[in-house]
Amino acid sequence: MKDVVIKNIPISSDVENLLGKKPVETDSPTYYEYIDTKDALNNWFKPLAILKECPVEITNSHAILIGGHVYKSKMLKHLFSGNQKVFLYLLTIGEMPTDLTLGEKYLANSLKMPVIVTAMQRLKKMVQQEYDLEKIGMVNPGLIPDWSIEANQIIFDTFGNSPKSIGMEITKHSTMRPLYSSSGILFEDLLDYCECQTCPIDACIGREARFVQSA
């Protein structure tokens, strides 16, 4: 399948909603500066994604083939069958402008994590609606027990040169640039799976379920 570049991932201009709280007290001298910069959020953050629908081939070992590349993970093999829809994705909120005021930089930095989480949720919803999926799941390298962050490189390799079109690159340590970026697999969820149950990052603002310690 051809890579699909998604450029219209919307983000909310409601700062309080993104942060989950008021950024400052209403009667604070800086409150109106926050209000004034709300309209600039879509200029600071421009979430972009690349999507590729890939076939899944189950092997006899603890590995599967997705788009012709080998992924070694018992968890992935458990979640995927050979007939469900599976999509590799790359997502980034991009680099920040360099001409922000001190107050704008403070607000922008406080919103980077909420924005990437919101963009991931919006991307999931867009794929779910576009492909008419009853339920959609997500898995990310390094956030499930037997799928290391090195799998980022495999995902990048599957996309070839396309990551450059949304300004993304991968380092020799399998981390991504820009910093607030994400890679992973979206899939038709046939097993009522929630990645949060396997992720130990308690402070994640996108947490949807409690971490379940494996035996």
Secondary structure, 3 states (H helix, E strand, C coil): CCCEEECCCCCCCCHHHHHCCCCCCCCCCCHHHHHHHHHHHHHHCCCEEEEEECCEEECCCCEEEECCEEEECHHHHHHCCCCCCEEEEEEECCCCCCCCCHHHHHHHHHHHHHHHHHHHHHHHHHHHHHCCCCCEEEECCCCECCECCCHHHHHHHHHCCHHHHHCCEECCCCCEECCCEEEEEEEECCCCCCHHHHCCCCCCCCCCCCCCCCC
